[in-house]
Amino acid sequence: MGTQVSKQVERRKAIKTEKKVLVDLHQNTSEEYPGSDYRPSDRKNWMGELNPEKLHINKIVWPGTHDSATNKIGIPLISRPFAQCQSLSIYQQLILGTRVLDIRVQEDRRVCHGILATYSIDVVINDVKKFLSETQSEIIILEIRTEFGHEDPPEFEKYVEEQLGEYLIHQDEHVFGKTVAELLPKRVICVWKPRKSPQPKAGSPFWNSGHLKDNWIDTDLPSTKFESNMKHLSEQPPVTSRKFFYRVENTVTPKADNPVLCVKPVTRRIHGYARLFIAQCFAKGCADKLQIFSTDFIEEDFVDSCVGVTHARVEGKV
């Protein structure tokens, strides 16, 4: 028992120390970067605002959400706080400006996060279709994966193709160098990551896991995550020379050996430092590698921080 208590004390000290590291960095460095003052007038159509004829796929900094379809997961006030990473529906996130969705499914096509399941993938698909029907130039990266410990849903590719076929941008590495206008009216890059089914191949309506990479570290320590994100991003090729999307997640996650297990108070340790991270990317010379930037509980300022860099790239300011 004594060992457990001392371990908890040490963990709390580590968290306190790491929070202070980010606070100090925030106080001592600028959050300004090329495009940091840009705000889209219409987040629902921010790609359209940036001119689809000039906006190249590999120049976009894509605002994304982590565990995107968890707004109604679990039982309110009981199990939900342990698994909920977003409070907005998929449609609301897209309206807000989110363009990368992280969806995990289980055998019965229900969305899940670990052992907790929520609504059917139909809800996600219908929200995506509703958004696509109301916009003209917005491209979405829809990542769907079979959650760890689960089997792939039967005939899943067939189902998604029946639902979204007219919008699907087929797997083709030339897409990275194209503009949004060149891809329209196709609107969805669907990355399908099954556990056991064959990986989608070139020419398929789906993209395979090699086209969406990240270096996820499972930690609740904010400075550790911030520094790991920066280190791994700096090791990537620039966006103009790579044939895959690379994601950085501005999140930390609850750990079983810590008394705070609810997602929101844990992820808040890093949540407010998205602009600081982007400014540090510029300061450290790796802003040309930034591409997908994701968060829990997405909000307007996070979207604006990403769109600002995209705007600066389109305008040739970086």
Secondary structure, DSSP 8 states (H G I E B T S, - for coil): -HHHHHHHHHHHHHHHHHHHHHHHHHHHS----TTTT---S-GGGHHHHT-TTT-BGGG--EEEESSTT-TT-S-TTTTHHHH---SS-HHHHHHHT--EEEEEE-TTSEEEETTEEEEEHHHHHHHHHHHHHH-SS--EEEEEEE-TTS---TTHHHHHHHHHGGGB----GGGGGSBHHHHTT--EEEEEE-SSS----TTSSSB-GGGEEE-----S-HHHHHHHHHHHHHTS--GGG-SSEEEEE------TTSS---HHHHHHHHHTTHHHHHHHHHHTT-GGG--EEEESS--HHHHHHHHHHHHHHHTT--
